[in-house]
Amino acid sequence: MSLRKNKTVRDKVQERLEGRLDDLVAQADSVRQQLADRAPEVRDTVVAKAQSGVADLRERLPEIGHDLLDRAPELSEKTYDRLPKGVADRLPEEVKPKKKRRLRRVVGIGLLIGAGAAAFATLKGKQTPPPPPYQPATPPPAPPKPAAPADSLDSVDAPGTN
């Protein structure tokens, strides 16, 4: 017997969970037993339906074979490459993807654009006149010399002249 008289919340939750777990294990066992009892008859019905469906398809295949091939989407190269080799070999030729040479197309377009750009640059270079030849800069002309200072007497008129 434990020293504590009252159960803690943890102990109460643990007891409830253990009780529910026992119930779930018992239910799982009963379901497993029911499945084991019914498995043979379910298997027999599934096999019978599958065989009858396959037989019907084999009878109708000549009639609907072309329609099925028309409805089948084209496989992309990625999907075709992911298929196992045995499956990919059994596919009809109509369904197999056509090889797309994307890299060739991109390289061809790049070369065409590059050639166009080179021709444009050549023609543009011929149309503009060449720059003038280099001429060294000439020094600016010397500033004009100031006029000689005039005598102060020359600029003043004599006192009797008008």
Secondary structure, DSSP 8 states (H G I E B T S, - for coil): --S-SS--HHHHHHHHHHHHHHHHHHHHHHHHHHHHHHHHHHHHHHHHHHHHHHHHHHHHHHHHHHHHHHHS----HHHHHHS-HHHHHHS-TTTS-----HHHHHHHHHHHHHHHHHHHHHHHHHHS-----------------------HHHHS--TT--
